[in-house]
Amino acid sequence: EDSSHKYTMVTCTAPVNIAVIKYWGKRDEDLILPVNSSLSVTLHQDQLKTTTTVACCRDFVEDRLWLNGKEEDINQPRLQSCLREIRRLARKRRSDKDSTVDVSGLSYKVHICSNNNFPTAAGLASSAAGYACLVYTLARLFGVEGELSCVARQGSGSACRSMYGGFVQWKMGEREDGKDSLADQVEPETHWPELRVLVLVVSAERKPVGSTSGMQTSVETSSLLKYRADSVVPGRMDEMTSAIRRKDFAAFAELTMKDSNQFHATCLDTYPPIFYLNDVSRRVINLVHRYNRHYGETRVAYTFDAGPNAVIYTLQDHVSEFVQVVCHFFPMESNRGKFLQGLPVASTT
Ligand code: 2P0
């Protein structure tokens, strides 16, 4: 039998995470070190996710990558960082363990195939799930275990948070080498089973200003961003952690909305300004506040990332009513019966 054609293949999935305390701004562009800590909720595995298959084979002549079926440039620096880091950890582990172990497989080239079940680059955290999945899958293929959020972070900042389920914080860290800029779980996915996430797809188009260049301009030009990072986020991280631990929805929701609003305010304070929200986004914001005011309590929260799509946090009991309200105020044909694997998705364009 010709053994040269043998290949090893691993497939993994990683879910999207939606930040409730936003990451915006880096203090180190290469290592991807943030100017503030952030906190997010990782969605359930079978909702918005990336699926990645990595194969390695002695016959492969170069590393290659396909994203949603289309071949992409493998020489992107962040992709190279992740590949290099995982291979380095794999070598280290094998040489620590048993120097006689065959390490030839480590020099094999890999073919990576990655698919999202949601629109890429529409502000739906596709790079977070993508890099988390890539790093995790490569680690499985090469037999690497342990702390990997540090590697995922070097692919995309928000990716480090998708390495864990449930409620996850990314601690900004203090070190220059980034070794303490890691994600860790605040509470597991089982902690707050009534919590629900709704994604209102306002637009599935690519965003005009990418997160990486957007936050770079914000760091350079926005004094509000500096104020936010130094004086607002540290307190909010503590308050948010406490609200989550207590399962205090009103406190969680209010902090989430305020932090989203401050993030978009820093975008507006950036020069030239960055606009991620559109008229539909703003109508959703008003609708949420009117809905909460109607009940005299905070039942629903919105949050927006680097795009116009609204992410809604609410509790199980209020999902169907709020979906009805959204469908009433956004009466589009495409809204009807459009559910993404149990996750209600209201498409408004
Ligand atoms: C977040 N966002 O905390 C924030 C809120 C967008 C708005 O993390 O340059 O794609 O790859 O580190 O992680 C988007 O930024 O940026 C992001 P890079 P990333 O989810």
Residues whose N, C-alpha, C, O or C-beta is under 5 A from the ligand:
A	BS01	2P0	A19 I21 K22 Y23 S38 S127 G155 S156 G157 S158 A159 S211 T212 D305 A306
